[in-house]
Every structure is written in structure tokens, then in C-alpha cells.
């Protein structure tokens, strides 16, 4: 109910400060964007090292311009970002994000957000606003969700087995791509909450379908083709979608068609790869039939 109210333009004026969305200008500074990107990088590092953080753990990076802290507890994952006195940012700020672990309290399959606030100074006044819906913080929530799964042992092992039970013993070389498909599915779920364009969402789902169709014989593709698919899922699609989400409504409308075309080209590439694999299978079938015909025809003549 609250999320629906937040989407009504005039409702913002009567909301308490902590629920009013932060203005873009507060986060759009180069220094702030760099700090947010650094927080994403630290979260990704913790994800990769998740096997070391099975218990309560605090990971902190101190820089002369900012301090970033990730706190992992049984019930909660917290991210704290604050500018130091030496920060080049015009608006000195502190960002607090707290998300419940999904096994404790979930909202549509994602750990429920307990707090997503920013405290900053502007014109010698202090303000408190929400960063929950800000396009510039969405990658942080995305990676916190990813970290939660990694800590639960689902990211690469358990989750892929649940999604691909019939394929789990097929071609171990496909494991990385299966994990990337899971991540792309995660991206779709994440963007669906942000009301991304339905046509773009549908195109992403088609890309997932075509990629899954390639998995059983993925190793038969050329090295360059395998690399291209991995890059598409791991880098190109997340970067494209998260950048699109960070645009203003006007620029989103202007770039919508370009994003759709870019995703369509990716889909056509996957369709071509599927057709190439099918063609190779048909050629092999014809070769085997011809070989067997010659082999057993000779035996009858003998």
C-alpha cells in the first residue's frame, strides 16, 4: 500500500522526511557517484568471498574522502556510506541501507528493506530523505540481494540446482553460464519491482529462454561465441539495464527504443547460435546415417 502511495506525485509533500525521495542532484555529483560505485565494488568483493563470511562479519574500507562499511548478521545485511571532512562532495552525506535476510523477512522473494535513508547538509541545513527508489542506488540493493543468496549458498550451487534439476550433471563447462542465467533472472525480478518497460522486460525474458536452450550443448560453440554469450549476460545486459534505470523519465522515454533495439540484436544473436547448433546436429545426423548405411550395406554384401 505504501509503495503505491509513493507513486502518486502529490503524496510526496505530506510524507515524513525519511520517506520522501532524495533529489537527484544530491547523488549526481561526480564524487558521490564514484563513492556509490566503490560501494558496489566492495559488495561484489564480499559476494566473491562469501564462503569466509558465514558468521557475523564487518567489512570496512576507509578512504580519506569516504568510509564504506558492510555489516553481515544473521538477520540483517547493512551498508553504511559516509563522506569524511575531506570529501569533494558539495553535499556531505551519510547513507544507511538495512535489508533483512530473506530467510528471516522477505518481500516478493527479496529481503525486506528496513531502512534506506540519506542524511545530508544543504545550505547549512540537515535533511533526511529516502534512497529506496533512487535510480542511483538500485545496483546497491541488487548486490545486497545477491550477497544474501551467496551467504545462503544459493548463488552458484544450490540455486542453480533448483532451477536446472534435469541438467545439473550435464557438461560441467556450462556451470558458469548457468550462474549467469540465474543472475540475469535476478536482474529481471529486480527491475520488475521498478516498473521497467514491459516490452524491455519481455525481451529480457526471451533472451533467458534462448540462452537456456543453448545450455545442453554450449560447449559445442566456438570459443569466441561462448565468450560472447558470457559477456552478454555478465556485463552488457546488467550495464545496459542499470544505466537505463538511472535516466530521468524524459531520457528513459527517449532511449526506450534504443534499449529495445540493443536487446533485440542480442536476442537475434542467440537465435542464430541456436540455428547454427541445430544445423550442426542435422549435419552430424546425416553423416551418421550415411556412415551406417555404408557400413551395414557392406556387411550384407559380404
DRENRO-575796 format. One record per residue (C-alpha): residue number from 0; x, y, z. Coordinates in steps of 0.5 Angstrom, whole numbers. Layout:
BEGIN
+-----+-------+-------+-------+
:   n :    px :    py :    pz :
+-----+-------+-------+-------+
: NUM :     X :     Y :     Z :
...
+-----+-------+-------+-------+
//
This chain:
BEGIN
+-----+-------+-------+-------+
:   n :    px :    py :    pz :
+-----+-------+-------+-------+
:   0 :     0 :     0 :     0 :
:   1 :     6 :     5 :     2 :
:   2 :     9 :     3 :    -5 :
:   3 :     3 :     5 :    -9 :
:   4 :     2 :    12 :    -5 :
:   5 :     9 :    14 :    -6 :
:   6 :     8 :    13 :   -14 :
:   7 :     3 :    19 :   -13 :
:   8 :     6 :    25 :   -15 :
:   9 :     3 :    30 :   -10 :
:  10 :     3 :    25 :    -4 :
:  11 :    11 :    27 :    -3 :
:  12 :     9 :    33 :     0 :
:  13 :     6 :    30 :     6 :
:  14 :    10 :    25 :     7 :
:  15 :    15 :    25 :    13 :
:  16 :    22 :    27 :    11 :
:  17 :    25 :    20 :    12 :
:  18 :    20 :    17 :     6 :
:  19 :    21 :    23 :     2 :
:  20 :    25 :    21 :    -4 :
:  21 :    32 :    24 :    -5 :
:  22 :    33 :    29 :   -10 :
:  23 :    38 :    27 :   -16 :
:  24 :    42 :    33 :   -15 :
:  25 :    45 :    30 :    -8 :
:  26 :    47 :    24 :   -11 :
:  27 :    49 :    26 :   -18 :
:  28 :    56 :    29 :   -16 :
:  29 :    62 :    26 :   -19 :
:  30 :    65 :    25 :   -12 :
:  31 :    58 :    22 :   -10 :
:  32 :    58 :    17 :   -16 :
:  33 :    65 :    15 :   -15 :
:  34 :    63 :    13 :    -8 :
:  35 :    57 :     9 :   -10 :
:  36 :    61 :     5 :   -15 :
:  37 :    66 :     4 :   -10 :
:  38 :    61 :     1 :    -5 :
:  39 :    58 :    -3 :   -11 :
:  40 :    65 :    -6 :   -12 :
:  41 :    66 :    -8 :    -4 :
:  42 :    60 :   -11 :    -4 :
:  43 :    62 :   -15 :   -10 :
:  44 :    68 :   -17 :    -7 :
:  45 :    64 :   -19 :    -1 :
:  46 :    60 :   -24 :    -5 :
:  47 :    66 :   -27 :    -8 :
:  48 :    69 :   -28 :    -1 :
:  49 :    62 :   -30 :     2 :
:  50 :    65 :   -37 :     4 :
:  51 :    69 :   -33 :     9 :
:  52 :    63 :   -29 :    12 :
:  53 :    59 :   -35 :    15 :
:  54 :    58 :   -32 :    21 :
:  55 :    57 :   -24 :    24 :
:  56 :    62 :   -20 :    20 :
:  57 :    64 :   -13 :    19 :
:  58 :    68 :   -11 :    12 :
:  59 :    70 :    -3 :    12 :
:  60 :    74 :     1 :     7 :
:  61 :    77 :     7 :    10 :
:  62 :    79 :    13 :     5 :
:  63 :    81 :    20 :     6 :
:  64 :    74 :    22 :     3 :
:  65 :    70 :    17 :     5 :
:  66 :    68 :    11 :     9 :
:  67 :    64 :     5 :     7 :
:  68 :    62 :    -1 :    12 :
:  69 :    58 :    -7 :    10 :
:  70 :    56 :   -11 :    16 :
:  71 :    53 :   -18 :    16 :
:  72 :    49 :   -21 :    21 :
:  73 :    44 :   -27 :    22 :
:  74 :    38 :   -23 :    21 :
:  75 :    41 :   -17 :    17 :
:  76 :    46 :   -14 :    12 :
:  77 :    47 :    -7 :    13 :
:  78 :    51 :    -2 :     8 :
:  79 :    54 :     5 :    11 :
:  80 :    57 :    10 :     7 :
:  81 :    59 :    17 :     9 :
:  82 :    63 :    23 :     7 :
:  83 :    69 :    25 :    11 :
:  84 :    71 :    32 :    12 :
:  85 :    76 :    32 :     6 :
:  86 :    70 :    29 :     1 :
:  87 :    70 :    33 :    -5 :
:  88 :    62 :    33 :    -5 :
:  89 :    59 :    39 :    -4 :
:  90 :    53 :    36 :     0 :
:  91 :    57 :    32 :     6 :
:  92 :    52 :    26 :     7 :
:  93 :    51 :    19 :    10 :
:  94 :    47 :    13 :     7 :
:  95 :    44 :     8 :    11 :
:  96 :    41 :     2 :     8 :
:  97 :    39 :    -4 :    12 :
:  98 :    36 :   -10 :     9 :
:  99 :    33 :   -16 :    13 :
: 100 :    36 :   -23 :    10 :
: 101 :    31 :   -26 :     6 :
: 102 :    30 :   -33 :    10 :
: 103 :    28 :   -28 :    16 :
: 104 :    23 :   -23 :    13 :
: 105 :    22 :   -23 :     5 :
: 106 :    18 :   -18 :     1 :
: 107 :    17 :   -21 :    -6 :
: 108 :    23 :   -26 :    -5 :
: 109 :    28 :   -21 :    -3 :
: 110 :    30 :   -19 :     4 :
: 111 :    25 :   -13 :     6 :
: 112 :    28 :    -7 :     7 :
: 113 :    28 :    -4 :    14 :
: 114 :    32 :     3 :    12 :
: 115 :    34 :     6 :     6 :
: 116 :    36 :    14 :     8 :
: 117 :    41 :    19 :     7 :
: 118 :    43 :    25 :    12 :
: 119 :    46 :    31 :     8 :
: 120 :    47 :    38 :     9 :
: 121 :    45 :    43 :     4 :
: 122 :    45 :    51 :     5 :
: 123 :    47 :    49 :    12 :
: 124 :    41 :    45 :    14 :
: 125 :    41 :    38 :    15 :
: 126 :    36 :    34 :    11 :
: 127 :    34 :    26 :    12 :
: 128 :    31 :    23 :     5 :
: 129 :    30 :    16 :     2 :
: 130 :    34 :    13 :    -3 :
: 131 :    30 :     7 :    -3 :
: 132 :    27 :     9 :   -10 :
: 133 :    33 :    13 :   -13 :
: 134 :    36 :    10 :   -19 :
: 135 :    43 :    11 :   -17 :
: 136 :    42 :     7 :   -11 :
: 137 :    39 :     1 :   -15 :
: 138 :    45 :    -3 :   -16 :
: 139 :    47 :    -3 :    -9 :
: 140 :    40 :    -6 :    -7 :
: 141 :    41 :   -11 :   -13 :
: 142 :    48 :   -13 :   -10 :
: 143 :    46 :   -14 :    -3 :
: 144 :    40 :   -19 :    -5 :
: 145 :    46 :   -22 :    -9 :
: 146 :    50 :   -22 :    -3 :
: 147 :    44 :   -25 :     1 :
: 148 :    44 :   -31 :    -4 :
: 149 :    51 :   -32 :    -4 :
: 150 :    51 :   -33 :     4 :
: 151 :    46 :   -38 :     4 :
: 152 :    50 :   -42 :    -1 :
: 153 :    45 :   -41 :    -7 :
: 154 :    49 :   -36 :   -11 :
: 155 :    52 :   -42 :   -15 :
: 156 :    51 :   -48 :   -12 :
: 157 :    44 :   -49 :    -9 :
: 158 :    40 :   -44 :   -13 :
: 159 :    42 :   -47 :   -20 :
: 160 :    41 :   -54 :   -18 :
: 161 :    34 :   -52 :   -16 :
: 162 :    33 :   -48 :   -23 :
: 163 :    36 :   -53 :   -27 :
: 164 :    35 :   -60 :   -24 :
: 165 :    35 :   -64 :   -30 :
: 166 :    41 :   -61 :   -33 :
: 167 :    46 :   -61 :   -27 :
: 168 :    50 :   -67 :   -29 :
: 169 :    51 :   -64 :   -36 :
: 170 :    57 :   -61 :   -39 :
: 171 :    61 :   -58 :   -33 :
: 172 :    63 :   -53 :   -37 :
: 173 :    56 :   -50 :   -37 :
: 174 :    56 :   -48 :   -30 :
: 175 :    59 :   -41 :   -31 :
: 176 :    54 :   -39 :   -36 :
: 177 :    48 :   -43 :   -32 :
: 178 :    50 :   -38 :   -26 :
: 179 :    50 :   -32 :   -31 :
: 180 :    43 :   -34 :   -33 :
: 181 :    41 :   -34 :   -26 :
: 182 :    44 :   -27 :   -25 :
: 183 :    40 :   -25 :   -31 :
: 184 :    34 :   -28 :   -28 :
: 185 :    35 :   -24 :   -22 :
: 186 :    36 :   -17 :   -26 :
: 187 :    29 :   -19 :   -29 :
: 188 :    26 :   -20 :   -22 :
: 189 :    30 :   -13 :   -19 :
: 190 :    28 :    -9 :   -25 :
: 191 :    20 :   -11 :   -25 :
: 192 :    20 :    -8 :   -18 :
: 193 :    22 :    -2 :   -21 :
: 194 :    17 :    -2 :   -26 :
: 195 :    21 :    -2 :   -32 :
: 196 :    18 :    -2 :   -39 :
: 197 :    14 :    -8 :   -41 :
: 198 :    17 :    -9 :   -48 :
: 199 :    24 :    -9 :   -45 :
: 200 :    22 :   -14 :   -39 :
: 201 :    19 :   -19 :   -44 :
: 202 :    26 :   -18 :   -49 :
: 203 :    30 :   -20 :   -43 :
: 204 :    26 :   -26 :   -41 :
: 205 :    26 :   -28 :   -49 :
: 206 :    34 :   -27 :   -48 :
: 207 :    34 :   -32 :   -42 :
: 208 :    30 :   -37 :   -46 :
: 209 :    34 :   -37 :   -52 :
: 210 :    40 :   -38 :   -47 :
: 211 :    37 :   -44 :   -43 :
: 212 :    36 :   -47 :   -50 :
: 213 :    44 :   -47 :   -51 :
: 214 :    46 :   -50 :   -45 :
: 215 :    46 :   -57 :   -46 :
: 216 :    51 :   -56 :   -52 :
: 217 :    54 :   -50 :   -50 :
: 218 :    61 :   -53 :   -50 :
: 219 :    60 :   -54 :   -58 :
: 220 :    60 :   -47 :   -59 :
: 221 :    66 :   -44 :   -62 :
: 222 :    71 :   -40 :   -56 :
: 223 :    69 :   -33 :   -59 :
: 224 :    62 :   -35 :   -59 :
: 225 :    62 :   -38 :   -51 :
: 226 :    66 :   -31 :   -49 :
: 227 :    61 :   -27 :   -53 :
: 228 :    55 :   -30 :   -49 :
: 229 :    58 :   -30 :   -42 :
: 230 :    60 :   -22 :   -43 :
: 231 :    53 :   -21 :   -46 :
: 232 :    50 :   -24 :   -39 :
: 233 :    55 :   -22 :   -34 :
: 234 :    57 :   -15 :   -37 :
: 235 :    53 :   -12 :   -43 :
: 236 :    46 :   -13 :   -40 :
: 237 :    47 :   -11 :   -33 :
: 238 :    50 :    -5 :   -35 :
: 239 :    45 :    -3 :   -40 :
: 240 :    39 :    -4 :   -36 :
: 241 :    42 :    -1 :   -30 :
: 242 :    44 :     5 :   -34 :
: 243 :    37 :     6 :   -37 :
: 244 :    34 :     6 :   -30 :
: 245 :    39 :    11 :   -28 :
: 246 :    36 :    16 :   -33 :
: 247 :    31 :    21 :   -32 :
: 248 :    24 :    20 :   -34 :
: 249 :    25 :    24 :   -40 :
: 250 :    31 :    21 :   -42 :
: 251 :    28 :    14 :   -41 :
: 252 :    23 :    15 :   -46 :
: 253 :    28 :    18 :   -51 :
: 254 :    32 :    12 :   -50 :
: 255 :    27 :     7 :   -49 :
: 256 :    27 :     5 :   -57 :
: 257 :    35 :     4 :   -57 :
: 258 :    35 :     0 :   -51 :
: 259 :    30 :    -5 :   -54 :
: 260 :    34 :    -5 :   -61 :
: 261 :    40 :    -7 :   -57 :
: 262 :    37 :   -12 :   -53 :
: 263 :    33 :   -15 :   -60 :
: 264 :    40 :   -15 :   -63 :
: 265 :    43 :   -19 :   -57 :
: 266 :    37 :   -24 :   -58 :
: 267 :    38 :   -25 :   -65 :
: 268 :    45 :   -27 :   -64 :
: 269 :    43 :   -32 :   -59 :
: 270 :    37 :   -35 :   -64 :
: 271 :    43 :   -35 :   -70 :
: 272 :    47 :   -39 :   -65 :
: 273 :    41 :   -44 :   -64 :
: 274 :    40 :   -45 :   -71 :
: 275 :    48 :   -46 :   -72 :
: 276 :    48 :   -51 :   -67 :
: 277 :    41 :   -54 :   -70 :
: 278 :    45 :   -54 :   -77 :
: 279 :    51 :   -58 :   -74 :
: 280 :    47 :   -63 :   -71 :
: 281 :    43 :   -64 :   -77 :
: 282 :    50 :   -65 :   -81 :
: 283 :    52 :   -70 :   -76 :
: 284 :    46 :   -74 :   -76 :
: 285 :    46 :   -74 :   -84 :
: 286 :    54 :   -76 :   -83 :
: 287 :    52 :   -82 :   -78 :
: 288 :    46 :   -84 :   -83 :
: 289 :    51 :   -84 :   -89 :
: 290 :    56 :   -88 :   -85 :
: 291 :    52 :   -93 :   -82 :
: 292 :    49 :   -94 :   -89 :
: 293 :    56 :   -96 :   -92 :
: 294 :    58 :  -100 :   -86 :
: 295 :    52 :  -104 :   -86 :
: 296 :    51 :  -105 :   -93 :
: 297 :    58 :  -107 :   -94 :
: 298 :    56 :  -113 :   -89 :
: 299 :    50 :  -115 :   -92 :
: 300 :    55 :  -116 :   -99 :
: 301 :    60 :  -120 :   -95 :
+-----+-------+-------+-------+
//
